[in-house]
């Protein structure tokens, strides 16, 4: 079974990825700094969850982009 994430974490991560697509990467450590910079999340646990989910989303976006270019 997979991990359950709240809708709040998913919404914030998706919004960050939409607003800053060139800055959010699949690197968790980089995303932690960016989440702190771009949001006012005071909870470390919530910040880490958002950064982790954003990294996962960015990884899937980049991998699907790479697959799309190989097929052409």
PQR file of N, CA, C, O and H, with PARSE charges and radii, in Angstrom:
ATOM      1  N   UNK A   1       0.831  -1.181   0.000 -0.4000 1.5000
ATOM      2  CA  UNK A   1       0.000   0.000   0.000 -0.0000 2.0000
ATOM      3  C   UNK A   1       0.877   1.246   0.000  0.5500 1.7000
ATOM      4  O   UNK A   1       1.969   1.259   0.567 -0.5500 1.4000
ATOM      5  N   UNK A   2       0.377   2.282  -0.643 -0.4000 1.5000
ATOM      6  CA  UNK A   2       1.128   3.528  -0.726 -0.0000 2.0000
ATOM      7  C   UNK A   2       0.907   4.416   0.478  0.5500 1.7000
ATOM      8  O   UNK A   2       0.071   4.131   1.335 -0.5500 1.4000
ATOM      9  H   UNK A   2      -0.511   2.272  -1.104  0.4000 1.0000
ATOM     10  N   UNK A   3       1.660   5.486   0.532 -0.4000 1.5000
ATOM     11  CA  UNK A   3       1.523   6.449   1.610 -0.0000 2.0000
ATOM     12  C   UNK A   3       0.379   7.401   1.295  0.5500 1.7000
ATOM     13  O   UNK A   3       0.140   7.748   0.139 -0.5500 1.4000
ATOM     14  H   UNK A   3       2.339   5.718  -0.165  0.4000 1.0000
ATOM     15  N   UNK A   4      -0.317   7.813   2.336 -0.4000 1.5000
ATOM     16  CA  UNK A   4      -1.455   8.709   2.181 -0.0000 2.0000
ATOM     17  C   UNK A   4      -0.986  10.134   2.452  0.5500 1.7000
ATOM     18  O   UNK A   4      -0.360  10.401   3.477 -0.5500 1.4000
ATOM     19  H   UNK A   4      -0.123   7.531   3.276  0.4000 1.0000
ATOM     20  N   UNK A   5      -1.289  11.044   1.536 -0.4000 1.5000
ATOM     21  CA  UNK A   5      -0.948  12.454   1.711 -0.0000 2.0000
ATOM     22  C   UNK A   5      -2.243  13.257   1.754  0.5500 1.7000
ATOM     23  O   UNK A   5      -3.201  12.951   1.044 -0.5500 1.4000
ATOM     24  H   UNK A   5      -1.798  10.826   0.703  0.4000 1.0000
ATOM     25  N   UNK A   6      -2.259  14.276   2.587 -0.4000 1.5000
ATOM     26  CA  UNK A   6      -3.456  15.102   2.684 -0.0000 2.0000
ATOM     27  C   UNK A   6      -3.605  15.939   1.418  0.5500 1.7000
ATOM     28  O   UNK A   6      -2.641  16.171   0.689 -0.5500 1.4000
ATOM     29  H   UNK A   6      -1.481  14.524   3.164  0.4000 1.0000
ATOM     30  N   UNK A   7      -4.817  16.381   1.180 -0.4000 1.5000
ATOM     31  CA  UNK A   7      -5.092  17.209   0.006 -0.0000 2.0000
ATOM     32  C   UNK A   7      -4.330  18.524   0.082  0.5500 1.7000
ATOM     33  O   UNK A   7      -3.953  19.086  -0.947 -0.5500 1.4000
ATOM     34  H   UNK A   7      -5.600  16.192   1.773  0.4000 1.0000
ATOM     35  N   UNK A   8      -4.099  19.021   1.305 -0.4000 1.5000
ATOM     36  CA  UNK A   8      -3.352  20.271   1.481 -0.0000 2.0000
ATOM     37  C   UNK A   8      -1.932  20.132   0.945  0.5500 1.7000
ATOM     38  O   UNK A   8      -1.447  21.022   0.246 -0.5500 1.4000
ATOM     39  H   UNK A   8      -4.405  18.565   2.141  0.4000 1.0000
ATOM     40  N   UNK A   9      -1.267  19.039   1.259 -0.4000 1.5000
ATOM     41  CA  UNK A   9       0.099  18.805   0.789 -0.0000 2.0000
ATOM     42  C   UNK A   9       0.115  18.715  -0.729  0.5500 1.7000
ATOM     43  O   UNK A   9       0.976  19.311  -1.375 -0.5500 1.4000
ATOM     44  H   UNK A   9      -1.662  18.316   1.826  0.4000 1.0000
ATOM     45  N   UNK A  10      -0.817  17.985  -1.299 -0.4000 1.5000
ATOM     46  CA  UNK A  10      -0.876  17.817  -2.744 -0.0000 2.0000
ATOM     47  C   UNK A  10      -1.161  19.139  -3.449  0.5500 1.7000
ATOM     48  O   UNK A  10      -0.556  19.439  -4.478 -0.5500 1.4000
ATOM     49  H   UNK A  10      -1.517  17.500  -0.774  0.4000 1.0000
ATOM     50  N   UNK A  11      -2.075  19.925  -2.901 -0.4000 1.5000
ATOM     51  CA  UNK A  11      -2.445  21.199  -3.515 -0.0000 2.0000
ATOM     52  C   UNK A  11      -1.272  22.172  -3.510  0.5500 1.7000
ATOM     53  O   UNK A  11      -0.984  22.804  -4.525 -0.5500 1.4000
ATOM     54  H   UNK A  11      -2.567  19.682  -2.065  0.4000 1.0000
ATOM     55  N   UNK A  12      -0.594  22.293  -2.372 -0.4000 1.5000
ATOM     56  CA  UNK A  12       0.540  23.214  -2.274 -0.0000 2.0000
ATOM     57  C   UNK A  12       1.648  22.788  -3.232  0.5500 1.7000
ATOM     58  O   UNK A  12       2.228  23.624  -3.925 -0.5500 1.4000
ATOM     59  H   UNK A  12      -0.828  21.779  -1.547  0.4000 1.0000
ATOM     60  N   UNK A  13       1.942  21.495  -3.271 -0.4000 1.5000
ATOM     61  CA  UNK A  13       3.012  21.004  -4.147 -0.0000 2.0000
ATOM     62  C   UNK A  13       2.677  21.236  -5.617  0.5500 1.7000
ATOM     63  O   UNK A  13       3.541  21.642  -6.394 -0.5500 1.4000
ATOM     64  H   UNK A  13       1.471  20.816  -2.708  0.4000 1.0000
ATOM     65  N   UNK A  14       1.434  20.983  -6.000 -0.4000 1.5000
ATOM     66  CA  UNK A  14       1.034  21.215  -7.398 -0.0000 2.0000
ATOM     67  C   UNK A  14       1.109  22.694  -7.760  0.5500 1.7000
ATOM     68  O   UNK A  14       1.547  23.047  -8.855 -0.5500 1.4000
ATOM     69  H   UNK A  14       0.732  20.653  -5.370  0.4000 1.0000
ATOM     70  N   UNK A  15       0.677  23.571  -6.829 -0.4000 1.5000
ATOM     71  CA  UNK A  15       0.734  25.007  -7.096 -0.0000 2.0000
ATOM     72  C   UNK A  15       2.179  25.484  -7.249  0.5500 1.7000
ATOM     73  O   UNK A  15       2.477  26.296  -8.125 -0.5500 1.4000
ATOM     74  H   UNK A  15       0.321  23.284  -5.939  0.4000 1.0000
ATOM     75  N   UNK A  16       3.070  24.981  -6.401 -0.4000 1.5000
ATOM     76  CA  UNK A  16       4.478  25.359  -6.522 -0.0000 2.0000
ATOM     77  C   UNK A  16       5.054  24.892  -7.851  0.5500 1.7000
ATOM     78  O   UNK A  16       5.817  25.615  -8.491 -0.5500 1.4000
ATOM     79  H   UNK A  16       2.828  24.321  -5.690  0.4000 1.0000
ATOM     80  N   UNK A  17       4.690  23.687  -8.262 -0.4000 1.5000
ATOM     81  CA  UNK A  17       5.196  23.153  -9.523 -0.0000 2.0000
ATOM     82  C   UNK A  17       4.659  23.942 -10.722  0.5500 1.7000
ATOM     83  O   UNK A  17       5.358  24.116 -11.720 -0.5500 1.4000
ATOM     84  H   UNK A  17       4.070  23.100  -7.742  0.4000 1.0000
ATOM     85  N   UNK A  18       3.411  24.417 -10.615 -0.4000 1.5000
ATOM     86  CA  UNK A  18       2.841  25.229 -11.694 -0.0000 2.0000
ATOM     87  C   UNK A  18       3.474  26.617 -11.750  0.5500 1.7000
ATOM     88  O   UNK A  18       3.746  27.137 -12.832 -0.5500 1.4000
ATOM     89  H   UNK A  18       2.843  24.276  -9.804  0.4000 1.0000
ATOM     90  N   UNK A  19       3.708  27.214 -10.582 -0.4000 1.5000
ATOM     91  CA  UNK A  19       4.247  28.573 -10.536 -0.0000 2.0000
ATOM     92  C   UNK A  19       5.738  28.629 -10.832  0.5500 1.7000
ATOM     93  O   UNK A  19       6.209  29.567 -11.477 -0.5500 1.4000
ATOM     94  H   UNK A  19       3.487  26.792  -9.703  0.4000 1.0000
ATOM     95  N   UNK A  20       6.479  27.640 -10.370 -0.4000 1.5000
ATOM     96  CA  UNK A  20       7.938  27.646 -10.515 -0.0000 2.0000
ATOM     97  C   UNK A  20       8.428  26.335 -11.131  0.5500 1.7000
ATOM     98  O   UNK A  20       9.165  25.594 -10.481 -0.5500 1.4000
ATOM     99  H   UNK A  20       6.097  26.879  -9.847  0.4000 1.0000
ATOM    100  N   UNK A  21       8.036  26.035 -12.366 -0.4000 1.5000
ATOM    101  CA  UNK A  21       8.414  24.745 -12.959 -0.0000 2.0000
ATOM    102  C   UNK A  21       9.910  24.586 -13.194  0.5500 1.7000
ATOM    103  O   UNK A  21      10.422  23.466 -13.193 -0.5500 1.4000
ATOM    104  H   UNK A  21       7.437  26.636 -12.894  0.4000 1.0000
ATOM    105  N   UNK A  22      10.608  25.689 -13.395 -0.4000 1.5000
ATOM    106  CA  UNK A  22      12.047  25.577 -13.650 -0.0000 2.0000
ATOM    107  C   UNK A  22      12.852  25.459 -12.359  0.5500 1.7000
ATOM    108  O   UNK A  22      14.011  25.046 -12.395 -0.5500 1.4000
ATOM    109  H   UNK A  22      10.192  26.598 -13.397  0.4000 1.0000
ATOM    110  N   UNK A  23      12.260  25.811 -11.227 -0.4000 1.5000
ATOM    111  CA  UNK A  23      12.991  25.775  -9.958 -0.0000 2.0000
ATOM    112  C   UNK A  23      12.758  24.483  -9.173  0.5500 1.7000
ATOM    113  O   UNK A  23      13.682  23.976  -8.537 -0.5500 1.4000
ATOM    114  H   UNK A  23      11.318  26.146 -11.198  0.4000 1.0000
ATOM    115  N   UNK A  24      11.546  23.950  -9.210 -0.4000 1.5000
ATOM    116  CA  UNK A  24      11.234  22.716  -8.488 -0.0000 2.0000
ATOM    117  C   UNK A  24      11.835  21.547  -9.260  0.5500 1.7000
ATOM    118  O   UNK A  24      11.576  21.375 -10.451 -0.5500 1.4000
ATOM    119  H   UNK A  24      10.796  24.362  -9.727  0.4000 1.0000
ATOM    120  N   UNK A  25      12.645  20.742  -8.562 -0.4000 1.5000
ATOM    121  CA  UNK A  25      13.318  19.621  -9.205 -0.0000 2.0000
ATOM    122  C   UNK A  25      12.992  18.331  -8.461  0.5500 1.7000
ATOM    123  O   UNK A  25      12.204  18.334  -7.515 -0.5500 1.4000
ATOM    124  H   UNK A  25      12.856  20.881  -7.594  0.4000 1.0000
ATOM    125  N   UNK A  26      13.591  17.254  -8.884 -0.4000 1.5000
ATOM    126  CA  UNK A  26      13.409  15.977  -8.210 -0.0000 2.0000
ATOM    127  C   UNK A  26      14.321  15.849  -6.990  0.5500 1.7000
ATOM    128  O   UNK A  26      14.347  14.799  -6.348 -0.5500 1.4000
ATOM    129  H   UNK A  26      14.231  17.252  -9.652  0.4000 1.0000
ATOM    130  N   UNK A  27      15.064  16.899  -6.665 -0.4000 1.5000
ATOM    131  CA  UNK A  27      15.975  16.904  -5.525 -0.0000 2.0000
ATOM    132  C   UNK A  27      15.247  17.404  -4.277  0.5500 1.7000
ATOM    133  O   UNK A  27      14.816  18.556  -4.225 -0.5500 1.4000
ATOM    134  H   UNK A  27      15.043  17.752  -7.186  0.4000 1.0000
ATOM    135  N   UNK A  28      15.112  16.536  -3.275 -0.4000 1.5000
ATOM    136  CA  UNK A  28      14.378  16.857  -2.056 -0.0000 2.0000
ATOM    137  C   UNK A  28      15.021  18.010  -1.290  0.5500 1.7000
ATOM    138  O   UNK A  28      14.320  18.917  -0.842 -0.5500 1.4000
ATOM    139  H   UNK A  28      15.462  15.601  -3.318  0.4000 1.0000
ATOM    140  N   UNK A  29      16.337  17.988  -1.133 -0.4000 1.5000
ATOM    141  CA  UNK A  29      17.031  19.021  -0.356 -0.0000 2.0000
ATOM    142  C   UNK A  29      16.843  20.407  -0.979  0.5500 1.7000
ATOM    143  O   UNK A  29      16.627  21.387  -0.265 -0.5500 1.4000
ATOM    144  H   UNK A  29      16.907  17.252  -1.497  0.4000 1.0000
ATOM    145  N   UNK A  30      16.925  20.487  -2.282 -0.4000 1.5000
ATOM    146  CA  UNK A  30      16.704  21.751  -2.977 -0.0000 2.0000
ATOM    147  C   UNK A  30      15.265  22.217  -2.785  0.5500 1.7000
ATOM    148  O   UNK A  30      15.020  23.403  -2.565 -0.5500 1.4000
ATOM    149  H   UNK A  30      17.101  19.691  -2.862  0.4000 1.0000
ATOM    150  N   UNK A  31      14.325  21.303  -2.867 -0.4000 1.5000
ATOM    151  CA  UNK A  31      12.911  21.650  -2.731 -0.0000 2.0000
ATOM    152  C   UNK A  31      12.577  22.140  -1.325  0.5500 1.7000
ATOM    153  O   UNK A  31      11.711  22.999  -1.160 -0.5500 1.4000
ATOM    154  H   UNK A  31      14.524  20.339  -3.045  0.4000 1.0000
ATOM    155  N   UNK A  32      13.257  21.600  -0.305 -0.4000 1.5000
ATOM    156  CA  UNK A  32      13.017  22.067   1.065 -0.0000 2.0000
ATOM    157  C   UNK A  32      13.326  23.556   1.178  0.5500 1.7000
ATOM    158  O   UNK A  32      12.572  24.306   1.797 -0.5500 1.4000
ATOM    159  H   UNK A  32      13.960  20.902  -0.439  0.4000 1.0000
ATOM    160  N   UNK A  33      14.420  23.973   0.586 -0.4000 1.5000
ATOM    161  CA  UNK A  33      14.804  25.386   0.634 -0.0000 2.0000
ATOM    162  C   UNK A  33      13.806  26.243  -0.149  0.5500 1.7000
ATOM    163  O   UNK A  33      13.447  27.340   0.279 -0.5500 1.4000
ATOM    164  H   UNK A  33      15.032  23.363   0.083  0.4000 1.0000
ATOM    165  N   UNK A  34      13.370  25.736  -1.287 -0.4000 1.5000
ATOM    166  CA  UNK A  34      12.426  26.487  -2.113 -0.0000 2.0000
ATOM    167  C   UNK A  34      11.057  26.606  -1.450  0.5500 1.7000
ATOM    168  O   UNK A  34      10.414  27.653  -1.537 -0.5500 1.4000
ATOM    169  H   UNK A  34      13.662  24.845  -1.634  0.4000 1.0000
ATOM    170  N   UNK A  35      10.608  25.544  -0.789 -0.4000 1.5000
ATOM    171  CA  UNK A  35       9.318  25.593  -0.099 -0.0000 2.0000
ATOM    172  C   UNK A  35       9.379  26.632   1.014  0.5500 1.7000
ATOM    173  O   UNK A  35       8.424  27.382   1.216 -0.5500 1.4000
ATOM    174  H   UNK A  35      11.129  24.694  -0.718  0.4000 1.0000
ATOM    175  N   UNK A  36      10.490  26.679   1.733 -0.4000 1.5000
ATOM    176  CA  UNK A  36      10.653  27.677   2.783 -0.0000 2.0000
ATOM    177  C   UNK A  36      10.647  29.089   2.193  0.5500 1.7000
ATOM    178  O   UNK A  36      10.071  30.009   2.773 -0.5500 1.4000
ATOM    179  H   UNK A  36      11.265  26.069   1.569  0.4000 1.0000
ATOM    180  N   UNK A  37      11.287  29.248   1.047 -0.4000 1.5000
ATOM    181  CA  UNK A  37      11.403  30.555   0.405 -0.0000 2.0000
ATOM    182  C   UNK A  37      10.071  31.039  -0.166  0.5500 1.7000
ATOM    183  O   UNK A  37       9.732  32.213  -0.018 -0.5500 1.4000
ATOM    184  H   UNK A  37      11.754  28.500   0.575  0.4000 1.0000
ATOM    185  N   UNK A  38       9.313  30.157  -0.815 -0.4000 1.5000
ATOM    186  CA  UNK A  38       8.120  30.558  -1.550 -0.0000 2.0000
ATOM    187  C   UNK A  38       6.821  30.471  -0.740  0.5500 1.7000
ATOM    188  O   UNK A  38       5.791  30.977  -1.185 -0.5500 1.4000
ATOM    189  H   UNK A  38       9.589  29.203  -0.936  0.4000 1.0000
ATOM    190  N   UNK A  39       6.851  29.844   0.430 -0.4000 1.5000
ATOM    191  CA  UNK A  39       5.634  29.718   1.236 -0.0000 2.0000
ATOM    192  C   UNK A  39       5.890  30.238   2.640  0.5500 1.7000
ATOM    193  O   UNK A  39       7.021  30.578   2.989 -0.5500 1.4000
ATOM    194  H   UNK A  39       7.688  29.433   0.792  0.4000 1.0000
ATOM    195  N   UNK A  40       4.847  30.296   3.435 -0.4000 1.5000
ATOM    196  CA  UNK A  40       4.995  30.698   4.829 -0.0000 2.0000
ATOM    197  C   UNK A  40       4.661  29.531   5.756  0.5500 1.7000
ATOM    198  O   UNK A  40       4.060  29.727   6.812 -0.5500 1.4000
ATOM    199  H   UNK A  40       3.929  30.020   3.152  0.4000 1.0000
ATOM    200  N   UNK A  41       5.046  28.338   5.368 -0.4000 1.5000
ATOM    201  CA  UNK A  41       4.808  27.146   6.174 -0.0000 2.0000
ATOM    202  C   UNK A  41       5.773  27.170   7.354  0.5500 1.7000
ATOM    203  O   UNK A  41       6.989  27.218   7.167 -0.5500 1.4000
ATOM    204  H   UNK A  41       5.534  28.179   4.510  0.4000 1.0000
ATOM    205  N   UNK A  42       5.233  27.137   8.559 -0.4000 1.5000
ATOM    206  CA  UNK A  42       6.088  27.190   9.748 -0.0000 2.0000
ATOM    207  C   UNK A  42       6.415  25.802  10.288  0.5500 1.7000
ATOM    208  O   UNK A  42       7.381  25.642  11.035 -0.5500 1.4000
ATOM    209  H   UNK A  42       4.245  27.098   8.711  0.4000 1.0000
ATOM    210  N   UNK A  43       5.632  24.811   9.925 -0.4000 1.5000
ATOM    211  CA  UNK A  43       5.833  23.450  10.408 -0.0000 2.0000
ATOM    212  C   UNK A  43       6.883  22.729   9.557  0.5500 1.7000
ATOM    213  O   UNK A  43       6.762  22.662   8.334 -0.5500 1.4000
ATOM    214  H   UNK A  43       4.847  24.941   9.319  0.4000 1.0000
ATOM    215  N   UNK A  44       7.897  22.200  10.207 -0.4000 1.5000
ATOM    216  CA  UNK A  44       8.956  21.473   9.500 -0.0000 2.0000
ATOM    217  C   UNK A  44       8.405  20.204   8.860  0.5500 1.7000
ATOM    218  O   UNK A  44       8.773  19.852   7.740 -0.5500 1.4000
ATOM    219  H   UNK A  44       7.995  22.254  11.200  0.4000 1.0000
ATOM    220  N   UNK A  45       7.521  19.524   9.580 -0.4000 1.5000
ATOM    221  CA  UNK A  45       6.949  18.281   9.061 -0.0000 2.0000
ATOM    222  C   UNK A  45       6.138  18.536   7.785  0.5500 1.7000
ATOM    223  O   UNK A  45       6.255  17.786   6.816 -0.5500 1.4000
ATOM    224  H   UNK A  45       7.221  19.810  10.490  0.4000 1.0000
ATOM    225  N   UNK A  46       5.330  19.576   7.785 -0.4000 1.5000
ATOM    226  CA  UNK A  46       4.528  19.909   6.606 -0.0000 2.0000
ATOM    227  C   UNK A  46       5.426  20.355   5.458  0.5500 1.7000
ATOM    228  O   UNK A  46       5.199  19.979   4.308 -0.5500 1.4000
ATOM    229  H   UNK A  46       5.235  20.185   8.573  0.4000 1.0000
ATOM    230  N   UNK A  47       6.458  21.166   5.769 -0.4000 1.5000
ATOM    231  CA  UNK A  47       7.393  21.604   4.738 -0.0000 2.0000
ATOM    232  C   UNK A  47       8.057  20.417   4.066  0.5500 1.7000
ATOM    233  O   UNK A  47       8.175  20.384   2.841 -0.5500 1.4000
ATOM    234  H   UNK A  47       6.642  21.471   6.704  0.4000 1.0000
ATOM    235  N   UNK A  48       8.494  19.435   4.859 -0.4000 1.5000
ATOM    236  CA  UNK A  48       9.158  18.264   4.304 -0.0000 2.0000
ATOM    237  C   UNK A  48       8.213  17.422   3.458  0.5500 1.7000
ATOM    238  O   UNK A  48       8.616  16.878   2.430 -0.5500 1.4000
ATOM    239  H   UNK A  48       8.397  19.462   5.854  0.4000 1.0000
ATOM    240  N   UNK A  49       6.976  17.314   3.878 -0.4000 1.5000
ATOM    241  CA  UNK A  49       6.004  16.549   3.096 -0.0000 2.0000
ATOM    242  C   UNK A  49       5.726  17.208   1.753  0.5500 1.7000
ATOM    243  O   UNK A  49       5.634  16.535   0.726 -0.5500 1.4000
ATOM    244  H   UNK A  49       6.649  17.756   4.713  0.4000 1.0000
ATOM    245  N   UNK A  50       5.591  18.539   1.771 -0.4000 1.5000
ATOM    246  CA  UNK A  50       5.352  19.271   0.523 -0.0000 2.0000
ATOM    247  C   UNK A  50       6.566  19.140  -0.389  0.5500 1.7000
ATOM    248  O   UNK A  50       6.419  18.905  -1.589 -0.5500 1.4000
ATOM    249  H   UNK A  50       5.666  19.085   2.605  0.4000 1.0000
ATOM    250  N   UNK A  51       7.764  19.290   0.174 -0.4000 1.5000
ATOM    251  CA  UNK A  51       8.986  19.192  -0.628 -0.0000 2.0000
ATOM    252  C   UNK A  51       9.138  17.796  -1.218  0.5500 1.7000
ATOM    253  O   UNK A  51       9.542  17.654  -2.373 -0.5500 1.4000
ATOM    254  H   UNK A  51       7.883  19.481   1.148  0.4000 1.0000
ATOM    255  N   UNK A  52       8.823  16.773  -0.449 -0.4000 1.5000
ATOM    256  CA  UNK A  52       8.926  15.399  -0.934 -0.0000 2.0000
ATOM    257  C   UNK A  52       7.926  15.101  -2.033  0.5500 1.7000
ATOM    258  O   UNK A  52       8.261  14.461  -3.029 -0.5500 1.4000
ATOM    259  H   UNK A  52       8.496  16.888   0.489  0.4000 1.0000
ATOM    260  N   UNK A  53       6.700  15.564  -1.853 -0.4000 1.5000
ATOM    261  CA  UNK A  53       5.685  15.318  -2.876 -0.0000 2.0000
ATOM    262  C   UNK A  53       5.992  16.110  -4.140  0.5500 1.7000
ATOM    263  O   UNK A  53       5.770  15.621  -5.248 -0.5500 1.4000
ATOM    264  H   UNK A  53       6.427  16.084  -1.044  0.4000 1.0000
ATOM    265  N   UNK A  54       6.503  17.337  -3.983 -0.4000 1.5000
ATOM    266  CA  UNK A  54       6.894  18.136  -5.147 -0.0000 2.0000
ATOM    267  C   UNK A  54       8.037  17.451  -5.898  0.5500 1.7000
ATOM    268  O   UNK A  54       8.072  17.465  -7.129 -0.5500 1.4000
ATOM    269  H   UNK A  54       6.683  17.735  -3.083  0.4000 1.0000
ATOM    270  N   UNK A  55       8.965  16.855  -5.157 -0.4000 1.5000
ATOM    271  CA  UNK A  55      10.071  16.136  -5.797 -0.0000 2.0000
ATOM    272  C   UNK A  55       9.545  14.936  -6.574  0.5500 1.7000
ATOM    273  O   UNK A  55      10.012  14.644  -7.675 -0.5500 1.4000
ATOM    274  H   UNK A  55       8.937  16.844  -4.158  0.4000 1.0000
ATOM    275  N   UNK A  56       8.588  14.258  -6.004 -0.4000 1.5000
ATOM    276  CA  UNK A  56       7.993  13.104  -6.690 -0.0000 2.0000
ATOM    277  C   UNK A  56       7.269  13.541  -7.959  0.5500 1.7000
ATOM    278  O   UNK A  56       7.410  12.917  -9.010 -0.5500 1.4000
ATOM    279  H   UNK A  56       8.209  14.495  -5.109  0.4000 1.0000
ATOM    280  N   UNK A  57       6.489  14.624  -7.852 -0.4000 1.5000
ATOM    281  CA  UNK A  57       5.782  15.130  -9.027 -0.0000 2.0000
ATOM    282  C   UNK A  57       6.765  15.597 -10.097  0.5500 1.7000
ATOM    283  O   UNK A  57       6.585  15.310 -11.280 -0.5500 1.4000
ATOM    284  H   UNK A  57       6.374  15.131  -6.998  0.4000 1.0000
ATOM    285  N   UNK A  58       7.794  16.311  -9.682 -0.4000 1.5000
ATOM    286  CA  UNK A  58       8.782  16.806 -10.641 -0.0000 2.0000
ATOM    287  C   UNK A  58       9.496  15.642 -11.310  0.5500 1.7000
ATOM    288  O   UNK A  58       9.792  15.706 -12.504 -0.5500 1.4000
ATOM    289  H   UNK A  58       7.941  16.544  -8.721  0.4000 1.0000
ATOM    290  N   UNK A  59       9.776  14.586 -10.567 -0.4000 1.5000
ATOM    291  CA  UNK A  59      10.430  13.416 -11.149 -0.0000 2.0000
ATOM    292  C   UNK A  59       9.567  12.746 -12.189  0.5500 1.7000
ATOM    293  O   UNK A  59      10.075  12.295 -13.215 -0.5500 1.4000
ATOM    294  H   UNK A  59       9.536  14.534  -9.598  0.4000 1.0000
ATOM    295  N   UNK A  60       8.269  12.672 -11.946 -0.4000 1.5000
ATOM    296  CA  UNK A  60       7.385  12.046 -12.924 -0.0000 2.0000
ATOM    297  C   UNK A  60       7.204  12.938 -14.142  0.5500 1.7000
ATOM    298  O   UNK A  60       7.081  12.442 -15.262 -0.5500 1.4000
ATOM    299  H   UNK A  60       7.857  13.039 -11.112  0.4000 1.0000
ATOM    300  N   UNK A  61       7.185  14.250 -13.933 -0.4000 1.5000
ATOM    301  CA  UNK A  61       7.064  15.174 -15.058 -0.0000 2.0000
ATOM    302  C   UNK A  61       8.294  15.072 -15.939  0.5500 1.7000
ATOM    303  O   UNK A  61       8.182  14.998 -17.163 -0.5500 1.4000
ATOM    304  H   UNK A  61       7.285  14.652 -13.023  0.4000 1.0000
ATOM    305  N   UNK A  62       9.489  15.069 -15.312 -0.4000 1.5000
ATOM    306  CA  UNK A  62      10.714  14.997 -16.092 -0.0000 2.0000
ATOM    307  C   UNK A  62      10.863  13.648 -16.787  0.5500 1.7000
ATOM    308  O   UNK A  62      11.340  13.593 -17.921 -0.5500 1.4000
ATOM    309  H   UNK A  62       9.580  15.130 -14.318  0.4000 1.0000
ATOM    310  N   UNK A  63      10.469  12.568 -16.135 -0.4000 1.5000
ATOM    311  CA  UNK A  63      10.605  11.262 -16.766 -0.0000 2.0000
ATOM    312  C   UNK A  63       9.620  11.111 -17.926  0.5500 1.7000
ATOM    313  O   UNK A  63       9.950  10.493 -18.938 -0.5500 1.4000
ATOM    314  H   UNK A  63      10.082  12.613 -15.214  0.4000 1.0000
ATOM    315  N   UNK A  64       8.417  11.670 -17.790 -0.4000 1.5000
ATOM    316  CA  UNK A  64       7.461  11.581 -18.895 -0.0000 2.0000
ATOM    317  C   UNK A  64       7.894  12.482 -20.051  0.5500 1.7000
ATOM    318  O   UNK A  64       7.650  12.155 -21.212 -0.5500 1.4000
ATOM    319  H   UNK A  64       8.149  12.172 -16.968  0.4000 1.0000
ATOM    320  N   UNK A  65       8.533  13.612 -19.746 -0.4000 1.5000
ATOM    321  CA  UNK A  65       9.073  14.459 -20.813 -0.0000 2.0000
ATOM    322  C   UNK A  65      10.174  13.738 -21.565  0.5500 1.7000
ATOM    323  O   UNK A  65      10.247  13.819 -22.791 -0.5500 1.4000
ATOM    324  H   UNK A  65       8.732  13.878 -18.803  0.4000 1.0000
ATOM    325  N   UNK A  66      11.031  13.033 -20.844 -0.4000 1.5000
ATOM    326  CA  UNK A  66      12.121  12.303 -21.482 -0.0000 2.0000
ATOM    327  C   UNK A  66      11.568  11.179 -22.347  0.5500 1.7000
ATOM    328  O   UNK A  66      12.084  10.927 -23.436 -0.5500 1.4000
ATOM    329  H   UNK A  66      10.972  12.967 -19.848  0.4000 1.0000
ATOM    330  N   UNK A  67      10.533  10.506 -21.882 -0.4000 1.5000
ATOM    331  CA  UNK A  67       9.951   9.428 -22.670 -0.0000 2.0000
ATOM    332  C   UNK A  67       9.312   9.977 -23.934  0.5500 1.7000
ATOM    333  O   UNK A  67       9.377   9.346 -24.989 -0.5500 1.4000
ATOM    334  H   UNK A  67      10.114  10.711 -20.997  0.4000 1.0000
ATOM    335  N   UNK A  68       8.692  11.156 -23.833 -0.4000 1.5000
ATOM    336  CA  UNK A  68       8.031  11.752 -24.980 -0.0000 2.0000
ATOM    337  C   UNK A  68       9.021  12.149 -26.064  0.5500 1.7000
ATOM    338  O   UNK A  68       8.707  12.049 -27.250 -0.5500 1.4000
ATOM    339  H   UNK A  68       8.640  11.669 -22.976  0.4000 1.0000
ATOM    340  N   UNK A  69      10.204  12.597 -25.680 -0.4000 1.5000
ATOM    341  CA  UNK A  69      11.181  13.033 -26.682 -0.0000 2.0000
ATOM    342  C   UNK A  69      11.856  11.841 -27.348  0.5500 1.7000
ATOM    343  O   UNK A  69      12.299  11.942 -28.492 -0.5500 1.4000
ATOM    344  H   UNK A  69      10.459  12.679 -24.716  0.4000 1.0000
ATOM    345  N   UNK A  70      11.939  10.719 -26.651 -0.4000 1.5000
ATOM    346  CA  UNK A  70      12.570   9.543 -27.248 -0.0000 2.0000
ATOM    347  C   UNK A  70      11.695   8.939 -28.332  0.5500 1.7000
ATOM    348  O   UNK A  70      12.208   8.377 -29.301 -0.5500 1.4000
ATOM    349  H   UNK A  70      11.579  10.637 -25.721  0.4000 1.0000
ATOM    350  N   UNK A  71      10.398   9.044 -28.185 -0.4000 1.5000
ATOM    351  CA  UNK A  71       9.495   8.425 -29.140 -0.0000 2.0000
ATOM    352  C   UNK A  71       9.433   9.198 -30.457  0.5500 1.7000
ATOM    353  O   UNK A  71       9.092   8.625 -31.492 -0.5500 1.4000
ATOM    354  H   UNK A  71       9.981   9.500 -27.399  0.4000 1.0000
ATOM    355  N   UNK A  72       9.754  10.469 -30.431 -0.4000 1.5000
ATOM    356  CA  UNK A  72       9.622  11.300 -31.637 -0.0000 2.0000
ATOM    357  C   UNK A  72      10.703  11.048 -32.631  0.5500 1.7000
ATOM    358  O   UNK A  72      10.724  11.672 -33.692 -0.5500 1.4000
ATOM    359  H   UNK A  72      10.031  10.934 -29.591  0.4000 1.0000
TER
END
